[in-house]
Amino acid sequence: MKSEKKKSASQIDDPTAVSRKRDHIDLAFKSQVAANQLDGRFSYEPLLAAHPQSGSWGEFDFLGKKMKTPLWVSSMTGGTELARTINHNLARACKEFGMGMGLGSCRGLLFDDDHLSDFDVRDLMGDEAPLFANLGIAQLEELIDENKVEAAVRLVKKLRADGLIIHVNPLQEAMQPEGDIFKRPPIETIEYFLEKTNLKLIVKEVGQGMGYASLKRLFQLPLEAIDFGASGGTNFALLELLRSSDLNREALGPITHIGHSAADMVNLTNLIINELGGDHECKQVIVSGGIKTFLDGYYLIEKCGLSAVYGQASNFLKYARGDYETLREYVQTQVRGLELGKAYLRVK
């Protein structure tokens, strides 16, 4: 009678060893990476950390609140029938993962509460995470002209938000067939609004970003943060132009491709704060616009010389329209990626 072959310790301890090794053989060719596919932004340091535990990023202060993940839910939908589902799912994720959130345009709530429940997410988020309402610069200009600035203050209060995002979008409005016309430079409206209210304010672009001169003016104002809204994500100026006539699309198309990437704006931010020394009142930024992956976000906030988180919109929108568990799974992957990046990657 033949004796049975004795199993090795590794086979006894790891019942998945055989199937795992088979997978390795089957997937070996598919998993090869060419040198030109390597992400050259980072130095990979595998010896300097253990595997990070869940929640290892650590709590930090941002916008006067506590966050646990440097990820911001950028302002998105303001008036669709899915707004309630999207906003409520995102608010739950912000509470669970310690993220911050900017609501979509709250214009419809200035003088009407019919859709308040779609945006009223404070109970779902809890008090710890930062939540900001959102109005366009055109609406603020109109409120100022009509002596109704207090309506914006009431809006923030009824949403129990921490402050207000002002989105500045001259190119989008210029390309939009029904677009608003600004009567004065947006910086003047922002400065006046700061004088007349005690609201915490964030100023953002919506897809073109901002250049040196605009950024420098904003950093010298007592804003809570600047949200880049850089070029690289949804181009709302181009989107609106596509709704226009053939002649307009042909004639005005080139200007919709003007803008600044998030990486450009991080470099401009570092240049400006270096020039200003300590003489800049705004000390926080939200790096947004074309942030496709957690590695993009991690790289840029590490490069930024100010306290920073990164924002995403379309990726959240993709997963927030259905059940919460789908969104939850997506956010979990992003958080885990950030934890691994912090443990093993150093920005070059």
KARA-V654317 format. One line per field, one symbol per residue. phi: phi as a letter, one per 40 degrees, with the letter a starting at -180 (. if undefined). psi: psi as a letter, one per 40 degrees, with the letter a starting at -180 (. if undefined). burial: b if it has 16 or more other C-alpha atoms within 10 Angstrom, else e. A space follows every 10 residues. Layout:
# KARA-V654317
phi=???
psi=???
burial=???
This chain:
# KARA-V654317
phi=.ccccccccc cccbccdccc cccdccbdcc ccbcdccccc cbbcbccbac ccccgcdgca cafgbbbbbc bbccdbcbac ccdcdccccc ccccccbgbb abccdbdccd babdbdccbc bdcccgcccc bbcabccccc dcccccfbdc ccccdccccf ccibcbcbac cdccccdbcc bccaddcccc ccccccbbcc bbbacbibga cdcccccccc bcccabbdfc chbcccccdc cccccccccc ccddccbcib cccdccccdc ccccccgccb ccbbbbcahg ccbccdccdc cccccbdabb bbbcccddbc cbcccccdcc cdcccccccc cccbbbcc
psi=hhiihhiidd dddgeedddd ddddddeddd eihideeihe eihhgeeeii hiiheediii hhfeihiehf hhhihbieei eedddddddd ddddddefii hhiihedeed ehedfdddeg eddddiedih hhihiidddd dddddeffdd ddddddddef ieahhhhhfd dddddhdeii hhdihddddd dddddeieih hhhiieeeai adddddddee igidihhdfi idahgddddd deeaiddddd dedddeehah iddddddddd dddddebefh dheiihhihe hdiddddddd dddheihiii iicdddddee ebiddddddd dddddddddd dddehhh.
burial=eeeeeeeeee eeeeeeeeee eeeeeeeeee eeeeeeeeee eeeeeeeeee eeeeebbeee ebbeebbbbb bbbbbbbbbe eebbbbbbbb bbbbbbbbbb bbbbbbbebb eeeebbebbb bbebbbebbb bbbbbbbbbb bebbeeeebe ebbebbeebb bbbbbbbbbb bbbbbbeeeb ebeeebeebb eebbeeeebb bbbbbbbbbb beeebbebbe bbbbbbbbbb bbbbbbbbeb bbeeeeeebe eebeebeebb bbbbbbbbbe ebbeeeeeeb ebbbbbbbbb bbebbbbbbb bbbbbbbbbb bbbbebbebb beebeebbee beebbbbbbb bbbbbeee
